[in-house]
């Protein structure tokens, strides 16, 4: 399957509706965050947000300890992926450059690159004319630390933008990011808190620009649509900065660690090969001759798993960590379907 074929391969609801037990997304299964939901429900939808998002950008900047000009809001991570790729393509419109991606990664990186005329290279060290580089830690779909991420950032030619996707950083259950502050100030840090808050239906995200990227920020703001984030998204991102919501998130990680231990043990007991992961999701390989048929039978029983074929892992599934009741439902459905 090519990246073009998998353009709309995502987890979550599908033509059959909302799965009763949805292992196919990486959202925090302890969510939605009560504190964030309270602010979202109280959002004033009768008025436009401040088009400059002044207060929100200041809140996010204070949370991360950076200047407010470095905060770039987006209608979601996927929108920012497309926008920063557009900027790179426009800056280099007279050449034929490459987008350097990890060996396995979120499909929107490659889809955006190809849509804008960039060649996709799935190994940063193999790129000869890199215009844009992507990193992700914990990685997608494996949820592992990206090996050699510091060396990758340091080896990039001066002036080549590098985006670090930190969608799963708040849901990291083990380990830590292997970048120092100098390296973090070199990259664009992309954050999408809706996953950690268990609110993936609400599309809002932001990026932290490199420390010397004032001109690039101005260009990205010009490339954005007016009001990319609605009042509900402003409320969610504002909630993200609140101490109470961050404490809820920390508490949820304790629960997720326990659920993950029982889920991976269940998968192993069913004879599935389980990959190690640092995050709230993991990859597994079911022991099934008819993989496609198995996924179809499980989906009919209310169990949805994320087929990893589009990531280059045919015969594997990515599984978000779910509560024990959903794990029991998986066990029963597997027993019936296998």
C-alpha positions in Angstrom: 0.0 0.0 0.0 1.4 3.4 -1.0 1.1 6.6 1.0 -1.5 7.8 -1.5 -3.5 4.7 -1.0 -3.4 5.2 2.8 -4.2 8.9 2.8 -7.4 8.4 4.7 -6.3 5.4 6.8 -6.9 6.5 10.4 -8.3 5.1 13.6 -11.6 6.0 15.2 -15.2 5.9 14.0 -15.7 4.5 10.5 -18.6 3.6 8.1 -20.0 1.3 10.8 -20.1 4.1 13.4 -18.4 4.4 16.7 -16.8 1.2 17.9 -17.9 -0.1 21.3 -14.2 -0.8 22.1 -11.9 1.4 20.0 -8.3 0.3 20.3 -7.5 2.1 17.0 -6.7 5.6 18.3 -4.0 6.8 20.7 -6.3 9.1 22.8 -6.0 9.0 26.5 -8.6 6.4 27.5 -9.0 8.0 30.9 -10.5 11.1 29.3 -12.0 13.3 28.5 -10.4 15.6 31.1 -13.2 16.9 33.3 -11.5 20.2 33.8 -10.9 20.7 30.1 -14.5 19.7 29.3 -15.8 22.2 31.8 -14.0 25.1 30.0 -15.0 23.9 26.6 -18.6 23.7 27.5 -18.4 27.2 28.9 -16.8 28.6 25.7 -18.7 31.6 24.2 -19.6 30.3 20.7 -21.5 33.5 19.9 -18.3 35.5 19.1 -15.1 35.2 17.1 -11.9 34.5 19.1 -9.3 37.2 19.1 -7.7 36.7 15.7 -4.2 37.1 17.1 -5.0 34.7 20.0 -3.0 37.1 22.2 -4.0 35.7 25.7 -3.8 32.1 24.6 -0.4 32.5 23.1 0.9 34.1 26.2 -0.5 31.3 28.3 1.1 28.6 26.2 4.4 30.6 26.1 4.4 30.9 29.9 3.8 27.1 30.2 6.8 26.3 28.0 9.0 29.1 29.1 9.4 30.7 25.7 8.5 34.1 24.1 4.9 34.4 23.0 6.0 35.1 19.4 7.2 31.5 19.1 3.7 30.1 19.6 2.0 29.3 16.3 -1.6 28.1 16.6 -3.1 25.6 14.2 -6.4 24.0 13.4 -4.9 20.7 14.3 -1.5 18.9 13.9 -2.5 17.7 10.4 -3.2 21.3 9.4 0.1 22.5 10.7 1.9 19.6 8.8 0.3 20.8 5.6 1.0 24.5 6.3 4.7 24.1 7.2 5.2 21.8 4.2 3.6 24.5 2.0 6.0 27.1 3.4 9.0 24.9 2.7 7.8 24.3 -0.9 7.2 28.0 -1.5 10.6 28.9 -0.2 12.2 26.4 -2.6 9.9 26.6 -5.6 12.8 26.5 -8.1 14.2 23.2 -7.0 13.4 19.5 -6.4 14.0 18.8 -2.7 13.3 16.0 -0.2 11.3 15.6 2.9 13.3 13.4 5.3 11.0 11.1 7.4 11.6 8.4 10.0 11.3 4.8 8.5 7.8 4.6 9.9 5.7 7.7 10.7 2.3 9.4 10.6 1.0 9.3 7.0 0.3 13.0 6.8 4.0 13.9 6.7 4.5 12.0 3.4 1.1 12.9 2.0 1.7 16.6 2.5 5.2 16.4 1.0 4.1 14.5 -2.1 1.1 16.9 -2.6 3.6 19.8 -2.7 6.2 18.2 -4.9 8.7 17.0 -2.4 10.4 13.6 -2.7 9.9 11.4 0.4 13.1 9.9 1.9 12.5 7.5 4.7 15.9 7.8 6.4 17.1 11.3 7.4 20.8 10.3 6.8 20.0 9.3 3.2 18.5 12.6 2.2 20.8 14.5 -0.2 18.7 17.6 -0.8 16.6 17.9 2.4 14.2 20.8 2.5 12.3 19.6 5.6 12.9 16.9 8.2 10.4 15.2 10.6 11.0 13.5 13.9 8.6 12.0 16.4 9.2 10.8 19.9 7.6 8.7 21.2 7.4 7.5 17.6 4.3 6.5 15.6 3.2 3.7 15.3 5.6 1.9 17.6 5.5 4.3 20.6 9.3 3.9 21.0 12.1 6.5 21.5 13.3 7.6 18.1 16.8 6.2 17.9 19.6 8.7 17.1 17.2 11.7 17.3 19.9 14.0 18.6 22.3 13.0 15.9 19.6 13.5 13.3 18.9 17.1 14.4 22.6 18.0 14.7 23.4 16.5 11.2 20.8 18.6 9.4 22.3 21.4 7.2 21.9 24.9 8.5 18.6 26.4 7.5 16.7 23.1 7.0 13.5 23.1 9.1 13.0 20.1 11.4 9.7 19.4 13.0 9.5 17.4 16.2 6.1 15.8 16.6 5.4 15.8 20.4 1.8 14.5 20.2 2.7 11.6 22.4 5.1 13.3 24.8 2.3 13.9 27.4 1.3 10.3 27.2 4.8 8.9 27.6 4.8 6.1 30.2 8.5 5.4 30.2 11.8 7.1 29.3 12.4 10.7 28.2 13.2 12.7 25.1 16.9 12.6 24.2 17.3 16.2 23.1 19.0 19.0 25.0 17.8 22.6 25.2 20.0 23.7 22.3 18.5 21.0 20.1 15.0 21.8 21.2 15.6 25.5 20.3 16.7 24.3 16.8 13.4 22.4 15.9 9.8 23.2 15.5 7.9 21.5 18.4 4.4 20.4 17.4 1.9 19.8 20.2 -1.6 18.3 19.9 -3.0 18.1 23.4 -6.4 16.7 22.3 -4.9 13.2 22.5 -3.6 13.6 26.1 -6.9 15.2 27.1 -9.0 12.5 25.5 -10.7 15.0 23.3 -9.6 14.0 19.7 -12.9 15.3 18.2 -11.8 18.8 19.0 -9.2 20.0 16.5 -6.7 22.5 17.8 -2.9 22.4 18.2 0.1 24.6 18.3 3.8 24.6 17.5 6.8 26.2 19.3 9.0 27.8 16.7 12.8 27.6 16.9 14.5 30.4 18.8 15.7 32.3 15.6 12.6 31.7 13.4 10.9 35.1 13.5 10.7 35.5 9.8 9.3 32.0 9.3 6.7 32.6 12.0 5.5 35.7 10.1 5.2 33.7 6.9 3.3 30.8 8.6 0.9 33.3 10.0 0.3 34.7 6.6 -0.3 31.2 5.2 -2.9 30.5 7.9 -6.6 30.9 7.4 -8.4 33.5 9.6 -9.3 32.1 13.0 -7.8 28.6 12.5 -8.8 27.8 16.1 -12.4 28.3 17.2 -13.7 29.3 20.6 -13.9 25.6 21.7 -10.3 25.0 20.7 -9.2 28.1 22.5 -10.9 26.8 25.6 -9.2 23.4 25.3 -5.8 24.8 24.8 -6.3 27.3 27.6 -7.3 24.4 29.8 -4.2 22.6 28.8 -2.1 25.2 30.6 -4.0 24.9 33.9 -2.3 23.2 36.9 -5.4 21.2 37.7 -5.7 19.7 34.2 -2.0 18.9 34.2 -2.4 17.1 37.5 -5.3 15.1 36.1 -3.0 14.1 33.2 -0.3 13.0 35.6 -2.8 11.0 37.6 -4.1 9.4 34.4 -0.6 8.1 33.5 -0.6 6.0 36.6 -3.9 4.3 35.5 -2.6 3.9 32.0 0.5 2.1 33.1 -1.5 -0.4 35.0 -3.9 -0.9 32.1 -1.1 -1.2 29.6 0.6 -4.0 31.7 -2.6 -6.0 31.7 -3.3 -5.4 28.0 0.1 -6.4 26.8 -0.1 -9.5 29.1 -3.4 -10.4 27.6 -2.1 -10.0 24.0 0.8 -12.3 24.9 -1.5 -14.8 26.5 -3.5 -14.9 23.2 -0.4 -15.7 21.3 0.2 -12.3 19.8 3.6 -10.8 19.4 3.8 -7.6 21.3 6.3 -4.8 20.5 7.9 -2.7 23.3 6.5 0.8 23.6 7.1 3.8 25.9 3.7 5.3 25.3 0.0 4.6 25.9 -0.2 2.4 22.8 1.7 -0.5 21.3 2.0 -2.6 18.2 1.1 -6.3 18.2 1.0 -9.1 15.6 -2.0 -11.4 16.0 -1.5 -15.0 15.3 -3.9 -15.2 12.4 -3.6 -16.6 8.8 -6.5 -14.5 7.6 -5.5 -11.1 9.0 -8.0 -9.0 7.0 -10.8 -11.4 7.8 -9.8 -11.3 11.5 -10.0 -7.5 11.6 -13.4 -7.6 9.9 -14.8 -10.1 12.3 -13.5 -8.2 15.3 -15.0 -5.0 14.0 -18.4 -6.7 13.6 -18.1 -7.6 17.3 -17.5 -4.0 18.3 -13.7 -4.2 18.5 -11.6 -1.9 16.3 -7.9 -2.3 15.8 -5.6 -0.1 13.7 -4.2 -2.0 10.7 -0.5 -1.1 10.4 -0.1 -1.9 6.7 0.0 1.8 5.9 3.0 2.1 8.3 4.8 -0.6 6.5 3.9 -3.3 9.0 1.5 -5.7 7.3 -0.1 -8.2 9.6 0.3 -6.0 12.6 -2.1 -3.8 14.6 -1.5 -0.7 16.7 -3.5 -0.7 19.9 -4.3 2.2 22.2 -4.5 1.2 25.8 -8.1 0.7 27.0 -9.7 -0.2 30.3 -10.0 -3.8 31.6 -13.6 -4.1 30.4 -12.5 -3.4 26.8 -9.6 -5.8 27.2 -12.1 -8.5 28.3 -14.3 -7.8 25.3 -11.2 -8.2 23.1 -10.4 -11.6 24.7 -13.9 -12.8 24.2 -14.1 -11.5 20.6 -10.7 -13.1 19.8 -11.8 -16.4 21.2 -14.9 -16.4 19.0 -13.2 -15.0 15.8 -9.9 -16.9 15.8 
